């Protein structure tokens, strides 16, 4: 469902980029050009190689961002949540270089590129934080490349669980990873196959590191999982 009358000024989101980094004057400008829409699980917000039109802001929900490789194999490059932006990788390009798929029902706002560029030019805090966000993404991409080349499958599956938890349930007090994902989703994060994910999850369960309830994963021994993920780095 599309809502063309999004009210940025009265928005209840505390972590929206525009609310945090735009002046009240420019927030009113943004409100005139933003639309919001609800997306169901498995719906795509962005398709790789489709025409780049603008920037998305996640008001609520969870989204996976991925690239498609040989044999249509997906590699998840980021796990996004409320307060995150989507589409910035294609900013100032003709086509989007990534895809974004909803993994939990989401409400997402959209603004066309020309209007977002106007906001960047007139709100230094917004442009500065976008730059810092790109720096973080570069670091994350370097981590992915290192993990794929240096870590064993067991270590990569452990690392994938930690990445999911960090993105969606960062509190160490909570045992849940914060989202229900298929074995294939976890495989796309770890850079392996769903069969290998199933095998390693079963091993982790037998070792009492995690507990499994259908697609729900509960981490019983966080320190042990961290140790496994970091084993090759010491």
C-alpha positions in Angstrom: 0.0 0.0 0.0 1.4 3.4 -1.0 0.9 6.5 1.2 1.7 9.6 -0.9 1.1 11.9 2.1 3.9 10.9 4.4 4.3 13.3 7.3 8.0 13.5 8.1 7.5 16.2 10.7 5.1 14.0 12.8 6.9 10.7 12.0 7.4 8.5 15.1 10.7 7.2 13.9 13.6 8.2 16.1 16.4 7.0 13.8 15.3 8.2 10.4 18.2 9.9 8.6 16.1 12.9 7.5 14.7 13.5 10.9 18.1 13.3 12.6 20.2 15.2 10.1 17.9 17.7 8.2 16.9 21.1 9.5 13.1 21.7 10.1 13.0 23.8 6.9 14.4 21.0 4.8 12.4 18.4 6.6 9.3 20.2 5.3 10.9 20.1 1.8 11.5 16.4 2.1 7.9 15.8 3.2 6.6 17.2 -0.1 8.6 14.6 -2.1 8.5 11.4 0.0 6.1 8.5 -0.4 5.9 5.5 1.9 4.8 1.9 1.2 4.3 -1.3 3.1 6.2 -4.3 1.7 5.4 -8.0 2.5 8.0 -10.6 3.2 9.9 -11.7 0.1 8.9 -8.5 -1.8 11.7 -6.7 -3.6 12.4 -3.0 -2.9 15.2 -2.9 -5.4 16.2 -5.2 -8.3 19.8 -5.3 -9.4 20.4 -3.7 -12.8 17.0 -1.9 -12.8 16.8 1.8 -13.4 18.1 3.8 -10.4 15.4 6.2 -9.3 16.1 7.3 -5.8 16.8 6.5 -2.1 14.8 4.4 0.3 14.6 4.8 4.1 13.5 1.9 6.3 10.9 3.1 8.7 10.3 -0.3 10.2 11.1 -3.9 9.3 14.1 -5.9 8.0 15.7 -6.1 4.5 18.6 -8.1 3.0 20.8 -6.4 0.4 22.5 -8.7 -2.0 24.4 -9.1 -5.3 23.8 -11.9 -7.7 26.8 -13.8 -9.0 27.4 -16.8 -11.3 24.5 -19.3 -11.5 22.3 -16.7 -9.9 23.9 -17.3 -6.5 23.2 -14.6 -4.0 25.8 -13.0 -1.8 24.3 -10.9 1.0 26.3 -7.7 1.5 24.3 -6.1 4.2 21.4 -6.7 6.6 19.3 -3.6 7.0 16.7 -2.5 9.6 14.7 0.4 10.8 16.7 3.7 10.3 18.9 2.3 7.5 18.9 3.6 3.9 18.7 1.6 0.7 19.7 2.4 -2.8 22.7 4.6 -2.0 25.1 2.3 -3.7 23.5 3.3 -7.0 23.4 7.0 -6.2 24.6 9.0 -9.2 24.5 5.9 -11.4 22.0 4.8 -14.0 21.3 1.4 -12.6 21.2 -0.2 -9.2 24.2 -2.5 -8.5 22.4 -4.5 -5.8 19.0 -6.0 -5.0 17.1 -5.5 -1.8 14.5 -8.0 -0.5 12.2 -7.7 2.5 12.7 -10.5 5.1 10.2 -9.2 7.5 7.1 -7.0 6.7 8.4 -3.5 6.3 7.3 0.1 5.9 9.8 1.9 3.6 9.9 5.5 2.4 11.2 6.7 -0.9 12.5 10.0 -2.3 13.7 10.6 -5.9 17.4 11.2 -6.5 17.2 14.9 -7.5 15.4 15.8 -4.3 17.7 13.7 -2.1 20.7 15.5 -3.8 19.1 18.8 -2.9 18.9 17.7 0.7 22.5 16.7 0.7 23.7 20.0 -0.7 21.8 22.0 2.0 22.3 19.8 5.1 25.9 19.2 5.9 25.2 16.8 8.7 23.2 14.6 6.3 26.1 14.5 3.7 28.7 14.0 6.4 26.9 11.0 7.9 26.3 9.5 4.4 30.1 9.7 3.9 30.7 7.9 7.2 28.1 5.3 6.2 30.0 4.6 3.0 33.2 4.2 5.0 31.4 1.6 7.3 30.1 -0.2 4.2 33.6 -0.4 2.7 34.9 -1.9 5.9 32.1 -4.4 6.0 32.8 -5.4 2.3 36.5 -5.9 3.2 35.4 -8.2 6.1 33.2 -10.3 3.7 36.1 -10.7 1.2 38.5 -11.7 4.1 36.0 -14.2 5.6 35.3 -15.9 2.2 39.0 -16.3 1.6 40.3 -17.2 5.0 37.6 -18.8 7.2 36.4 -22.4 7.2 32.7 -23.1 6.5 32.2 -23.7 10.2 33.7 -20.4 11.1 31.8 -18.6 8.4 28.4 -20.0 9.6 29.3 -18.9 13.1 30.2 -15.5 11.8 27.0 -15.3 9.9 24.9 -15.9 13.0 26.9 -13.2 14.8 26.3 -10.7 12.0 22.5 -11.5 12.0 22.4 -11.0 15.8 24.4 -7.8 15.6 22.0 -6.4 13.0 18.7 -7.4 14.5 19.2 -8.2 18.2 22.5 -6.6 19.4 21.8 -7.0 23.1 23.9 -9.7 24.8 21.1 -10.2 27.3 18.9 -11.6 24.5 19.6 -15.1 23.2 17.5 -14.7 20.0 19.2 -13.6 16.7 16.2 -11.4 16.2 14.8 -12.7 12.9 13.5 -15.9 11.3 15.7 -16.8 8.3 15.8 -19.8 6.0 18.9 -22.0 5.8 19.4 -20.5 2.3 19.4 -17.0 3.7 22.0 -17.9 6.2 24.0 -19.6 3.4 23.9 -16.5 1.3 25.4 -14.5 4.2 28.0 -17.1 5.0 29.0 -17.7 1.4 28.2 -21.5 1.5 25.4 -23.9 0.7 22.2 -24.5 2.7 23.3 -28.1 3.2 26.5 -26.9 4.9 24.5 -24.5 7.0 22.2 -27.3 8.2 25.1 -29.5 9.0 26.9 -26.8 11.0 23.8 -25.7 12.8 23.2 -29.3 13.9 26.8 -29.5 15.1 26.4 -26.2 17.1 23.2 -27.6 18.6 24.9 -30.8 19.6 27.7 -28.8 21.2 25.0 -26.8 23.1 26.1 -23.5 21.4 22.7 -22.9 19.9 19.1 -24.2 20.1 16.8 -24.7 17.1 13.1 -24.3 16.9 12.1 -24.6 13.3 13.6 -21.4 11.7 14.2 -19.7 15.1 17.8 -19.8 16.3 18.6 -19.2 20.0 22.2 -18.7 21.0 22.9 -20.5 24.2 26.7 -19.9 24.4 27.6 -16.6 22.7 31.2 -16.6 23.9 31.8 -20.0 22.3 30.2 -18.8 19.0 32.5 -15.8 19.0 35.5 -18.0 19.7 34.7 -20.2 16.7 34.2 -17.2 14.4 37.5 -15.7 15.4 39.5 -18.9 15.6 41.4 -18.3 12.3 42.2 -14.7 13.2 44.5 -15.4 16.1 
